[in-house]
Amino acid sequence: MGSQALTDQQLLDALRAGVARSRNLMALITDFHGGPLTTEYILTADIARELIDRHCETAVEFANRKLINGLTARKGVNARKVMGSRRTDVVVLNNSLVPAALIEVKIGVRSLGKIKGDLKKLTSTIALLKSRYAARVAAAVVYQVHVPGTDKIEWRDQLLPAIQTIEKRLEQELEAYRLTDPGYSFDIHPLQSLHEGITERAIEDDGHEKTLGAHGHATRFYAVLVRSKQVAPPAARTIAELKAQSDE
């Protein structure tokens, strides 16, 4: 990809591959019991590694106030005062100065309330940028939905509708959220195929009889892509040209 703006498709491809890295690792660790923070760290690291492998200039836990610098900030913005010390999980930079992509990671999401803060942080950061930079930033909240198996929810025909109920709720809540922030687009994209993410209850066979083993679960990953609705002007070719452009 290099130090260029990312298209939605490029970003989604990288997010899908990054999430797949984490899923494959957790599948290999047969006794994985990582808590929420551990799982988020794994996902964050794997997404960052995927972007680095695609030759993107990538940073983890990057301070937002550094994104709003002398080159990129709207005139009169005091980024340190507005942003404080808040950080973004994964950032792709263009020539070490201009944000190309902002990514937040959240697991255990069952309603939009769990990621509203992340959506607001992304749009608040983009809003502090000059329009020519804001319009080019690709932002995303990568989130996980998890439905644990129980004695009453064991098989695919039970787990699938349980997770689909949460998916539908999130889509409806995002539809309402769009009305509160009309300057941005918000679109949900699954990061797996439709048949993935359902693990039925294990059936153990000792050669003599079959018994029920560990409960299954439904675990799926998605991304809400966030874009400013401002129209981007033609990209400047060099940092020197960017610096020469007048303040807004």
Secondary structure as GFF3:
##gff-version 3
##sequence-region A 1 248
A	DSSP	alpha_helix	8	28	.	.	.	ID=ss1
A	DSSP	alpha_helix	36	53	.	.	.	ID=ss2
A	DSSP	beta_strand	57	63	.	.	.	ID=ss3
A	DSSP	alpha_helix	64	67	.	.	.	ID=ss4
A	DSSP	alpha_helix	79	83	.	.	.	ID=ss5
A	DSSP	beta_strand	87	94	.	.	.	ID=ss6
A	DSSP	beta_strand	98	106	.	.	.	ID=ss7
A	DSSP	three_ten_helix	112	114	.	.	.	ID=ss8
A	DSSP	alpha_helix	116	127	.	.	.	ID=ss9
A	DSSP	alpha_helix	131	134	.	.	.	ID=ss10
A	DSSP	beta_strand	138	148	.	.	.	ID=ss11
A	DSSP	alpha_helix	156	178	.	.	.	ID=ss12
A	DSSP	beta_strand	184	190	.	.	.	ID=ss13
A	DSSP	beta_strand	198	199	.	.	.	ID=ss14
A	DSSP	beta_strand	203	205	.	.	.	ID=ss15
A	DSSP	beta_strand	210	212	.	.	.	ID=ss16
A	DSSP	beta_strand	217	228	.	.	.	ID=ss17
A	DSSP	alpha_helix	239	244	.	.	.	ID=ss18
###
